[in-house]
Amino acid sequence: MLIGRKKEISMLNDACESSKSKLVVIHGRRRIGKTYLVDTLFRKNRQDCLFFKFTGSADQDSHVQRDYFIEAVYEWFKESPERPITKWHEAFIFLKRVINNTVKTQKHKGKVVIFIDEVAWIDRHNKNGFLSAFGHFYNTYIEANHNLLVILCGSNASWIKSKIMKDTKGPLYQRVDVEIPMYPFDLKETKAYLLKEKAFDLDNKSIVDIYMVLGGVAKYLSFMDAKLSITENINRLFFTLNAPLYLEYTALFKSLFYDKASQHKKIMDFLSSKRSGFTIAELENHLTEIKSSTLKTHIDELLDTGFIKGVQRVNYKTKLTRYMVIDSFVLFYTKWVKPLSRNDLSAYVDYFTKKVQSPEYIIWSGFAFETLCIANIHLYLAQRGLGSEVKSVGYWEYKPSPTNNDEKGTQIDILIAYNHHMYDIVECKYYAQIFNIDKAYAENLLHKKQQFIKHGIEARKKYDIKLIMLTTYGTQVNRYYNQVNITQNISLEDLIG
């Protein structure tokens, strides 16, 4: 069963139905479900396709990889080469002949799908000619026919982009027909996975509790056991000796960025230290060991892989963008797991069960919920019904000068600008019960609105500002709720059903 992935499935099906051969590239972090998507779609649901799959192996030299490739051809087509194959171009000649022979003998009329998984692992620096040989195979065989669909897939998005899509001297430059970046499940898809695939019986707050830790990463979610409580599951996955996800953070960045992984981790560790994020200038000032040009490249790669998001200050002409971590797994890991050694884990008993009840974790959960809302802002916009009118999703702040003692600064963490000068000030509150607006909170909301009108909107501009509450179980309608004129009261039930 495929949960979500409607857009990705549609793109793959369209490529498969094309009257021409197509080259598709799929990239995304490890354990996100890339392989599962292709396998399920073409091996189980598209029986009209002739399917071939080869998976590159990490830390194996190209000669071994080539042997595995020939073995994969035998496993799928039951054909062996007549003579030893010692070069990659010979391997692709062999594959071409096997495909032609199989299509002829089976009188196959549908598409032939060639799926090469973890392509970056096969011959990363092209020292043994894999990419050159594949490029020749594609340009002379695939493009010359109409019945082939080639899917290149990998966790290392930066390698795929630099070696396949952006290398002007490379054999596949401008050959990619479809690019499919894959990201974690959103909150709604995560709920569907946990309830339908894992047979959990959970309310929406519990779904959020899990999402704050694991994000929407399919493989991480698959480790959850419905017979255990949420805290028991998390304790087992992170806070015991030999916990399945204790070393995942390092493995994740290594699989994505190889020799650049340590620098990416430094950036992520620093970004994780401040929930509202940092500007490029602030990152350059603090991460002095990373060159400015290299830092910007790393930021682009982290954006591509969905770990971070650039959040712009609304109505600010210099486009002062803050880069913030929106990946729930990374935020949880760097805060709660990374500081613990294996010796610590061996000494603790039910560590997370106790930690989750602490004031520190409760405060952190409130911040994590706000980040989760930003990462799933499309669900909010769908609920508002104003997605087509959005100009930007950003933040706004006002800091009076040190000599100005008459005004108090303010910050709006989620400010959505629409066409026609309409704005949503979104207040996210993560509570175990219905949220109540008291006098002090009402005054703070009104102050935010007034300061934005005074300092954030150009003079003589018309405006329409809405105050929106986005909470776990909704907001109680009382005199302060009415006093600040809340436009919409959105709960998790409204957001994910």
C-alpha positions in Angstrom: 0.0 0.0 0.0 1.3 3.4 -1.0 0.5 6.2 1.5 0.5 9.6 0.0 3.0 10.2 -2.9 0.1 11.1 -5.2 2.2 13.7 -7.1 5.2 11.4 -7.4 3.0 8.5 -8.6 1.3 10.7 -11.2 4.7 11.9 -12.6 6.0 8.3 -12.9 2.8 7.1 -14.5 2.8 10.0 -17.0 6.5 9.2 -17.9 5.5 5.5 -18.3 2.6 6.3 -20.6 4.6 8.7 -22.8 5.0 7.7 -26.4 8.8 8.4 -26.1 11.5 7.0 -23.9 12.1 9.1 -20.7 14.8 9.6 -18.2 13.6 10.2 -14.6 15.7 11.2 -11.7 14.5 10.6 -8.1 16.4 12.0 -5.1 15.8 12.3 -1.4 17.3 11.4 1.9 17.8 7.8 2.9 14.9 5.8 4.3 12.4 8.3 2.8 10.7 5.6 0.6 12.2 6.2 -2.8 12.9 2.5 -3.6 9.6 1.4 -2.1 7.8 3.8 -4.3 9.4 2.5 -7.6 9.2 -1.1 -6.5 5.6 -1.0 -5.5 4.5 1.0 -8.5 6.2 -1.0 -11.2 6.7 -4.5 -9.8 3.3 -4.8 -8.1 1.0 -2.4 -9.8 2.3 -2.1 -13.4 2.4 -5.7 -14.6 2.3 -4.3 -18.2 6.0 -3.2 -17.7 9.1 -5.3 -18.1 11.2 -4.4 -15.1 14.9 -4.4 -14.4 16.6 -3.2 -11.2 20.2 -2.7 -10.1 21.2 -1.2 -6.8 24.6 0.3 -6.2 26.5 -0.8 -3.1 28.1 1.6 -0.6 31.8 1.2 0.0 32.4 -1.3 -2.8 34.8 -0.6 -5.7 33.5 -0.3 -9.2 34.8 -3.7 -10.3 32.7 -5.4 -7.7 29.7 -3.2 -8.6 30.0 -4.3 -12.2 30.0 -7.9 -11.1 26.8 -7.2 -9.1 25.3 -5.5 -12.2 25.9 -8.6 -14.4 24.4 -10.8 -11.6 21.4 -8.5 -11.5 20.9 -9.0 -15.2 20.9 -12.7 -14.7 18.5 -12.6 -11.8 15.9 -10.6 -13.8 16.4 -12.1 -17.3 18.2 -15.4 -16.6 20.9 -14.6 -19.2 24.6 -14.7 -18.7 27.3 -13.1 -20.9 29.1 -15.3 -23.4 32.5 -13.9 -22.4 33.9 -12.1 -19.3 32.9 -8.4 -19.0 35.6 -6.1 -17.7 34.4 -2.7 -18.7 31.2 -0.8 -17.9 30.5 -0.1 -21.6 30.6 -3.9 -22.2 28.1 -4.3 -19.3 25.6 -1.9 -21.0 26.1 -3.5 -24.4 25.2 -6.8 -22.7 22.1 -5.2 -21.0 20.9 -3.8 -24.4 21.1 -7.2 -26.1 19.4 -8.9 -23.2 16.5 -6.4 -23.3 16.1 -6.6 -27.0 16.1 -10.4 -26.9 13.6 -10.5 -24.0 11.2 -8.1 -25.7 11.4 -10.1 -28.9 10.9 -13.6 -27.3 8.2 -12.4 -24.9 6.5 -10.2 -27.6 6.4 -7.5 -25.0 4.4 -4.4 -26.1 4.7 -2.2 -23.0 7.4 -0.1 -21.4 10.7 -1.5 -20.3 11.6 0.0 -17.0 15.4 0.2 -16.1 15.7 1.2 -12.4 19.2 2.0 -11.2 19.0 2.6 -7.5 21.7 4.4 -5.4 23.4 5.5 -8.6 25.9 7.7 -6.8 27.4 4.7 -5.0 28.4 2.9 -8.2 31.3 5.0 -9.4 31.2 8.3 -7.6 34.1 9.9 -9.4 33.6 8.1 -12.7 37.1 6.6 -12.4 35.9 3.4 -14.0 33.7 4.9 -16.6 30.2 4.0 -15.3 28.6 7.4 -16.0 30.3 7.7 -19.4 29.2 4.2 -20.4 25.7 4.8 -19.1 25.6 8.2 -21.0 26.5 6.4 -24.2 24.0 3.7 -23.5 21.3 6.3 -23.0 22.1 8.5 -25.9 22.5 5.7 -28.5 20.0 3.2 -27.3 17.4 4.7 -25.0 16.7 7.8 -27.0 16.7 5.8 -30.2 13.7 3.8 -29.0 10.3 4.7 -27.7 9.5 2.0 -25.2 12.1 2.6 -22.4 11.7 4.3 -19.0 15.0 4.8 -17.2 14.9 5.8 -13.5 18.0 6.9 -11.7 17.6 7.1 -8.0 19.8 8.1 -5.1 20.1 9.6 -1.6 23.0 11.9 -2.5 21.0 14.8 -4.1 24.1 17.0 -4.5 25.9 14.2 -6.5 22.9 13.7 -8.7 22.5 17.4 -9.4 26.2 18.1 -10.0 27.1 14.9 -12.0 23.8 14.3 -13.9 21.8 17.5 -14.1 24.2 20.4 -14.0 27.5 19.1 -15.5 27.6 20.8 -18.8 30.4 18.5 -20.0 28.7 15.4 -18.7 27.0 12.8 -21.0 23.5 13.3 -19.4 23.4 17.1 -19.4 19.9 18.3 -20.4 18.8 14.7 -20.8 16.7 14.4 -17.7 13.0 14.6 -18.5 11.5 14.4 -15.0 13.1 15.3 -11.7 11.3 14.0 -8.6 12.6 15.2 -5.3 11.1 13.2 -2.4 10.5 14.6 1.1 9.1 13.1 4.3 5.4 12.6 4.7 3.5 15.6 5.9 1.5 15.4 9.1 -1.6 14.2 7.4 0.2 11.4 5.5 2.0 10.4 8.7 -1.4 10.0 10.4 -2.6 7.8 7.5 0.6 5.7 7.7 0.4 5.1 11.5 -3.3 4.3 11.5 -3.5 2.3 8.3 -0.1 0.7 7.9 1.0 0.3 11.5 -2.5 -0.2 13.1 -2.1 2.4 15.8 -5.2 3.8 17.6 -4.1 7.4 18.3 -5.6 10.9 18.6 -4.2 13.8 16.7 -2.0 15.1 19.5 -0.3 11.7 19.8 0.3 11.8 16.0 2.1 15.2 16.5 4.0 13.8 19.5 5.5 11.1 17.1 6.0 13.5 14.3 8.0 15.9 16.5 10.5 13.0 17.0 10.6 11.1 13.8 9.3 13.6 11.3 7.5 12.0 8.3 10.4 9.6 7.4 8.7 6.3 6.3 11.4 4.0 7.6 11.6 5.6 11.0 7.9 5.4 11.3 8.0 1.7 10.3 10.0 1.0 13.5 7.0 2.0 15.7 5.3 -0.8 17.4 1.6 -0.4 18.1 1.8 -2.7 21.1 4.0 -0.2 22.9 3.2 3.4 24.1 4.7 6.3 22.3 7.3 6.9 25.0 8.3 3.3 25.1 8.8 3.3 21.3 10.9 6.4 21.4 12.9 5.1 24.3 13.6 1.9 22.4 14.5 3.7 19.2 17.0 6.3 20.6 17.8 5.8 24.3 18.9 2.2 24.7 22.2 0.4 23.9 22.1 -0.6 20.2 19.1 1.6 19.6 18.2 1.5 15.9 18.3 5.3 15.4 21.1 6.3 17.8 23.7 6.5 15.0 21.2 7.6 12.3 22.1 11.3 12.3 25.7 10.6 11.2 24.7 7.9 8.7 22.1 10.3 7.2 24.5 13.0 6.4 27.2 10.7 5.2 24.8 9.1 2.7 23.7 12.5 1.5 26.9 14.4 1.3 29.8 12.0 1.6 33.1 13.9 2.3 31.2 17.1 2.8 29.0 15.6 5.5 31.0 17.1 8.4 30.5 20.6 7.2 26.8 20.1 6.6 26.5 18.7 10.1 28.3 21.8 11.5 25.8 24.0 9.8 22.8 22.0 10.9 24.1 21.8 14.5 24.4 25.6 14.6 21.1 26.2 12.9 19.4 23.9 15.4 20.6 26.0 18.3 18.1 28.8 17.5 14.6 27.9 16.5 14.0 31.1 14.5 17.2 30.5 12.4 20.0 32.6 11.2 20.7 34.8 8.2 23.6 34.1 5.8 25.5 37.0 7.3 25.1 35.6 10.8 26.1 32.1 9.6 29.3 33.6 8.0 30.2 35.4 11.2 29.8 32.3 13.4 31.0 29.5 11.0 34.3 31.2 10.0 36.0 27.9 9.2 33.6 27.5 6.2 34.3 29.7 3.2 31.5 32.0 2.2 31.0 30.6 -1.3 31.1 27.0 0.1 28.6 27.9 2.9 26.1 29.2 0.3 26.4 26.0 -1.7 25.9 23.9 1.4 22.8 26.0 2.3 21.4 25.3 -1.2 22.0 21.6 -0.7 20.3 21.6 2.7 17.3 23.5 1.1 17.2 20.9 -1.7 17.0 18.0 0.7 14.3 19.6 2.8 16.3 19.9 6.1 16.0 23.7 6.2 13.7 26.4 5.0 14.4 30.0 4.1 11.9 32.3 5.8 11.8 35.9 4.6 11.0 38.9 6.6 7.6 40.1 5.2 7.6 43.5 3.5 11.4 43.9 4.0 13.0 45.2 0.9 16.5 43.7 1.5 14.9 40.2 1.7 16.5 39.4 5.0 16.0 35.6 4.9 16.5 33.4 7.9 17.4 29.8 7.4 15.8 27.6 10.0 15.7 23.8 10.6 12.3 22.4 9.8 13.2 18.7 9.9 11.7 17.3 13.1 14.1 14.4 13.4 17.1 16.6 13.2 15.7 19.0 15.8 14.9 16.2 18.2 18.2 14.4 17.7 20.4 17.4 18.2 18.5 18.5 21.3 17.9 15.2 23.1 20.1 12.4 21.6 23.3 13.9 20.4 24.5 15.0 23.9 24.3 11.4 25.2 27.1 8.9 24.9 26.7 5.2 24.9 27.9 5.2 28.5 25.0 7.5 29.3 22.6 5.2 27.6 23.9 2.2 29.5 23.3 4.0 32.8 19.8 5.2 32.1 16.6 3.3 32.6 13.5 4.5 30.8 15.3 7.8 30.0 12.7 9.3 27.6 9.7 8.2 29.7 11.0 10.5 32.5 12.4 13.3 30.2 9.1 13.7 28.3 7.4 14.8 31.5 10.0 17.4 32.4 9.3 21.2 32.1 12.3 21.5 29.7 10.7 19.0 27.3 7.3 20.6 27.5 8.7 24.0 26.6 10.7 22.4 23.8 7.5 20.8 22.5 5.9 24.2 22.1 8.7 25.4 19.9 8.8 22.1 18.0 5.0 22.4 17.3 5.5 25.9 15.8 8.3 24.5 13.5 6.1 21.6 12.6 3.4 24.1 11.6 5.8 25.9 9.3 6.9 22.7 7.7 3.3 21.7 7.1 2.1 25.2 6.2 0.4 23.8 3.0 -2.1 22.0 5.3 -2.9 25.3 7.0 -3.4 27.1 3.7 -5.7 24.4 2.5 -7.8 24.8 5.6 -7.9 28.6 5.1 -8.8 28.1 1.5 -6.5 30.9 0.4 -3.6 29.0 -1.1 -3.9 30.6 -4.5 -3.7 34.1 -2.9 -0.5 33.6 -1.0 2.4 36.0 -1.7 4.8 34.8 1.0 5.1 32.9 4.3 7.5 34.6 6.6 8.2 36.4 9.8 8.3 39.9 11.0 10.0 41.7 14.0 10.4 45.2 15.3 13.2 46.3 17.5 13.1 49.9 18.7 16.3 51.8 18.9 18.1 51.7 22.3 17.3 55.3 22.9 13.5 54.7 22.4 12.1 53.9 25.7 8.5 54.5 24.7 8.0 51.5 22.6 8.3 47.7 23.1 9.6 45.4 20.4 7.7 42.4 19.1 8.1 39.4 16.9 5.6 37.5 14.7 7.0 34.0 14.0 4.4 33.1 11.3 3.1 35.9 9.1 1.4 35.1 5.9 1.1 37.8 3.2 -1.7 37.4 0.6 -2.6 39.5 -2.4 -4.6 42.7 -1.8 -2.6 43.5 1.4 -4.2 40.9 3.6 -2.1 39.2 6.3 -2.5 36.3 8.7 -0.8 36.5 12.0 -0.7 32.8 13.0 -0.4 31.9 16.7 0.6 28.3 17.3 -0.1 26.8 20.8 0.6 23.2 21.8 -1.5 22.3 24.7 -2.9 19.1 26.1 -6.3 20.7 26.4 -8.3 23.6 24.9 -6.2 26.7 24.9 -7.5 29.8 26.8 -6.6 33.3 25.9 -6.1 35.3 29.1 -5.7 39.1 29.6 -1.9 39.2 29.2 -2.0 37.0 26.1 -4.7 39.1 24.5 -2.7 42.3 25.2 0.4 40.7 23.6 -1.6 39.8 20.5 -3.0 43.3 20.1 0.5 44.7 20.6 1.8 42.5 17.7 -0.9 43.7 15.4 -0.5 47.3 16.3 3.2 47.3 15.9 3.0 45.6 12.5 0.4 48.2 11.3 2.7 51.0 12.5 6.1 49.7 11.4 5.5 46.8 9.0 3.0 48.3 6.4 3.9 51.1 4.0 2.1 54.4 4.7 -1.2 54.9 2.9 -1.5 51.2 2.1 -4.8 49.5 2.7 -4.5 46.4 4.9 -6.6 43.6 6.3 -5.0 41.8 9.2 -6.4 38.5 10.5 -5.5 36.9 13.8 -5.6 33.1 13.5 -5.3 30.6 16.4 -3.7 27.2 15.4 -3.8 24.9 18.4 -4.0 21.2 19.4 -7.6 21.1 20.5 -8.8 24.5 19.6 -9.2 27.8 21.5 -11.9 28.5 24.1 -14.2 31.3 23.0 -14.2 33.8 25.9 -14.2 37.6 26.3 -10.5 37.9 25.5 -11.0 35.8 22.4 -13.7 38.1 21.3 -11.8 41.2 22.4 -8.8 40.5 20.0 -11.2 39.5 17.2 -9.9 36.0 16.3 -10.8 35.4 12.7 -10.4 31.6 12.7 -9.9 29.0 15.4 -8.1 26.0 13.8 -7.4 22.8 15.6 -5.5 19.6 14.6 -8.8 18.0 13.8 -9.3 20.8 11.2 -5.8 20.4 9.9 -5.5 16.6 9.5 -8.9 15.2 10.1 
